[in-house]
Amino acid sequence: MTYLSYNRLNGSIPIGLLDLNSLEIFSVAYNNLSGAVPDFKAQFGTFNRSSYEGSPFLCGYPFDSNCGSPKLSNTSKINRGEESSGLVDIQHFYIGFVVSYGAILLGLATALCVNHYWRKAWFRMIEGIDVLFLLFSFGQHCYTGQE
């Protein structure tokens, strides 16, 4: 007796189960199994459709769906996409990135408008960066006006 119903099993039914010849009852109903049902030979020829019900992604006999069919259901495409794309959907990542970047810029601009000391320090820092850029780009004679 192999009763594996309601166990949240994923993947396909192992072909190695065909070698078992003492099975009287076999049930993998209501799991998330996918792929082809093993060939109906030996003991598996005695099990009916109710042994596999509740697993919509199984195909082949005794189901009406053909395993060679390239058409996948929408749920199957979504599940496979989630597994292969990683932890975060890329569109949600970009939206979160833009919102975070905007919030940081808005916070910085607000702080510079409100705090007079920080505003002066900010502009001194920008002027220092500008001077360093000119010195490294054109040499010292550009900044001092000497030739």
PyMOL commands that set and color helices and strands:
alter all, ss='L'
color gray80, all
select helices_A, chain A and resi 15-19+42-46+49-51+74-85+90-114+116-138+140-144
alter helices_A, ss='H'
color red, helices_A
select strands_A, chain A and resi 2-3+10-11+26-27+32-36+57-59
alter strands_A, ss='S'
color yellow, strands_A
deselect
rebuild
show_as cartoon
